[in-house]
C-alpha cells in the first residue's frame, strides 16, 4: 500500500473521532450548550457598549495579566515535563511507530501535530472570559481569540521545550539537576526583578507591577515572554514588534527541531517511560480507577502511620501518603488559583472584599477535588473495614481539610492586607471558604452517590455545577433573611459571609450523612 | 458459614449472576470455575459486599453488609489491593489499626511466611506484581477471618508462592475456615477442593463434590470441558 503512513494514521484518527462524536448525540447537546453559553457571553459582553459613562481600565493591565498567565502556565508545564519527560506519544505509537522504518523526525512531527489539538482544547476556557475582558478593557472578540491562540501555542511550546531539554539531559542526574537549577534561577531572577520594581514604586503598587510585567526583561523570558509580547504588540497595533517576537519564537522552535533531528541521541528511550505512565493512567481511568501521580522514587522517610483506630486510621494514612506523594503541601494548580485570586484582588480592589470572596468560592468549584477519597474507593478496604460507613466517609474525606485551610489562609491574609479589611473579616473569610470546600466536597459525593461511574464527564460537570448552586441557595436565603430582619453582624459583608458559612456546614454534613451508604457498595 | 441464596445480579439488561445458591461450610474449600465472563468475579464481589444484588447472603448468620459479617470475612481481589505510597509494614499496621487488632506478632509471622519480611520498608509502588499479591493476601489474613474469598489468587505469583498459598488453603481449612476460590485455571486448584461449582453465563452449570474414591465419575477437568465446549446441553452431577 502506497502513501504516507503517518498522514493516513492522523487522518483516520481524526475521522474516527468525528464519527464517534456523532454516534453519541448527548455530546452534541453538550456542544450546543457550550456554544449557547459562549454566545450568551458574547452578547452579555456587548450589551453595555452603548453606555456613555463606561470607563475602561488601563489596557496595559490586561497585557501584564496575560504575561503573568503565560509565564505561570509555561513554568508549571515545563517543570512537570522536565521532571518526568512529558510525552506526546501513547503506547500504541511506541509499539507500532518506534520499531517501524519510518523517519523518526516524521514521527516527532506527527506527535507534535496531535499535540496542537490537545493544547487548543486546554485553552478553550479563555473564550468564556469575554464579558469581563470586554467590559473592563474593551477587548474585542478578535483580540480574545488571539489570546486563546497564544495561550494554546504557549502550552504546546512549553511541552515541546520540556521534551527537547529532557532528551538532552535525561541520561544523567547531574545534567537534569543543572537544567532544573538554570530554570529555577531564571524564574527567581524574574520574580526578583518584578519584586524589586514593585518595591521601587511603592506609591502605586498596581502601576509598578503592571509596568514590570510588561517590561523587556519579562518579555525576554523564553517562549512565554515572547508569546506575551507578540500578543500585546498585536493588541496595541504595533505590528513590526509583533513580527519580531513571532520570528524569534518560530526561529527558536525550528532550531529545536533541527537540533533534535541532528542529535545522535534517540528520543525514543526518553519518551518510553512517560508513554508507559500515560498509558497506565489512561487504562486506570477507563477502569474507573483514579490515577495518582506518585514520585518516580518514593522517599519513605519516617515510617509508620502512628495514630488512629478503626475508621480514623484512614485519615492518618492519608496524611502519610500525602507526605510521601509530594514535598509541597499546596498543589501547583491550587497555587495558580491562589495567585489568580490575589491578582484579582489587586485589580479589583474597588469591588470590595465580598467580590473577592465570591471569586475565591467560584474558583473553588473547579479546584476542589475529592483527593484520596476517590482513590480509596478503588481499593476494597474502605468497604471491608468493620466500621460505620458514616465514620469511614468522614475520616476518608478529612484529609482535604488541612490543605484547604492552608489555601484559605494563603489567599485571605494577603487579600485582607490588599483590601485593608479588618482582622475579624479576614478570619471569617478563611473559615467561610473552608465551609465552601466542605460543601463542594459534599456536592461531589452526592453526584457520585446518585450516578457514580454511569455519568459522562461533561454531564458530571454540568450536574455538579447545578448541585453546587442548589446547595448554596439556603445560605443565600439566610443572608436575605438576615437582611430583611435587619440583623447586621459587624458589617454587611460580615453578615452575608457569616450566613453562608452558617448554612454550608449543616447542609454539607446532612448531604454526607445521607450519602453514607455509598461505602456499603463499590457501585452506586 | 457462608450462605448464598437466590442471588441475581444485573447490570442493566445484562444478567451477570442468575439465581445462584450455594453454601460453604466451616472447614470447607469451594471453588468457582468457569471461562472468562462466566460471572465468577461478580458473585464474589456480591458476597464480599462490594456489589448490590437481589437475594440473600449471610456470613456466619449475619447479613453480609453488616459490621459483624465484615469482621468475619476477607476478600483478596484479582488485582492486588496495595497502596503505592505505604510500605509493606505500614500496610499491616493500617489493617491492624482499622480492625482494632492486638499487637500479637501475627503480622510478622505472615510476612515471614510469604517471604516479605525483608521488603517490609519498601513502598507498595516498588513491589513486583507477585509481591503486591502476596502483600494483599497478608493484609486479608491479618484479622484472622473465618470466611476467605480469593478471586484468581494465583495470577502473578511465583511457583514458590503458589506452593505456599496452596499449603495455606489446606491449613486454613483445617483451622475451620470457609474458603471460596475463584479461578479459570483448573490445574491451580488441583485436588484440595471439597466442592467445585462450574459457572457458565452467570449460572451454575454443575456442582461437583470431590470424591476420595474413584467411583467412575468424570474428573473436574473432564466435566468442565464437557460443559464449556458444549458437548453436554445439561449436566447433572
Interface residues (C-beta under 8 A of the other chain):
Chain A: X292 X294 X298 X300 X303 X304 X305 X308 X309 X310 X311 X313 X314 X317 X320 X321 X324 X325 X379 X380 X381 X383 X384 X385 X386 X387 X388 X520 X521 X522 X523
Chain B: X45 X48 X49 X50 X51 X52 X65 X67 X68 X70 X71 X73 X74 X75 X77 X81 X83 X84 X85 X86 X87 X89 X90 X93 X94 X95 X97 X98 X99 X100 X121 X123 X125 X126 X139
